[in-house]
C-alpha cells in the first residue's frame, strides 16, 4: 500500500506533464481518490490533483475520460461552475504514471481549483432551491447534449441492481446480514428491477445524471 509520501511522488511526476508552474503540494485526503491541492505563486490560481486509486470498474481510464469530457461540455455550454479539467502536454485528460509499487499504472487527473466551502450542515430552504436549479441545469444539458462516440459512464439499470444484490448476498455468509433479512432485500430488488425494465428509455426518464450530489460534493 502506498504512503502519503508515495502519492506525493506520483502527483509530482504527473505535474511534470502539465503546463503548470507550481510551488507547493498540500495533501487533502484519501477516499476513492487521493487528492492534493496544487499551490502556485498566484493565490487565485490553484489546482486539484486526483490520483484515482479505486478498484471499482467506474474508475477505468475510459470512464474517467468520459466524465471529464462531460465536464468540458458543461463549461462550454452552460454557466455552471464546475472543476474544469486540465489537459496534459499531450492533450490528454488522463495521465498514467508508473511506480515501483505496482505493475499497473496509476491514473491521475488535474482540475482547476474551485474556491468555496463545503456545506457541513443541512441546507436551508433557499440553498435547497438553488441546488434543485443546479441539478435541473445539469439534467437539461445532458438531455440536449450529443455525447461523442466512445463516451462511457456507469449504467444504473436492472443489471447493475442485480450485481449489487449479488454483492450484498456475500454478507449473509459473513453474518452482518441475516438470511431472513436478505429475503426482504431480494424481494425489494426484484420489484425495483421490474419497474426499471417496464420503463421505456426516453429523454425524459433516461440519461446522464450526477448520481451522488450530496453536501460533500458541491460548494457554496
Steps between C-alpha positions, in 0.01 A plus 500: 500500500632841405573762765414870488860562394467247216184669376674837516770359272232382257340847504835670436580261216161571343542877534809481280265418215286812542556868412487593869771680695430399857655572839338274758292184534249476785362154585120509531396141566427153372172334401433365150769747399808642667487878463749784523462873466759653269606849603670746264647845547153636424250450786215516248644218291498164672441151371368167624691177437295180510682169521241239410554200724158334514489148360135526398424484130381860474861609548617359166691745283215516250243581767719764663565660161129501419418670830748777420370535144157574646654755739660672202163506326332650809764773506453569131119488487382633839577757768545231766810521719666159475855371561641560152737218399851584381638315200864391516772597253390219268141628506372209710257530790646205691871455577632153577791474743713189558633419847732244655217383727263361237503339158201716405524868419327753723255738337524868590280794407536871572226760536485874552432571867154627597505752783212430738385325814360151552163509672542326838136528602154452356430750219250779556182513293656759269819292461286195422317699233831607345624140508182387321563765232859378470387139454238607245761692300729196500219268386379745235850507354530122496163469321611735221868404479618254236766294676797413277567149373660284767346697786462254787343543843373250758144389420256467790256251353357168615830323423682743730234443767541122485878536511467701821257241636754226433761695696259548791431128504862437591430676830256225597790254522700753703192556721465882503166426324281208601345274237155605623576868441659431162176341377328840536792676330481255210121544466542878491775476238277290272216754531734789417648307206150444359428873516828579322443239230144618430609861440573597143832681456389853414693828540256591777589202719836365384832677459815631663464621860720594792426195713659615826419870551512521880633774732864390464484511121412862439633835623347824615 
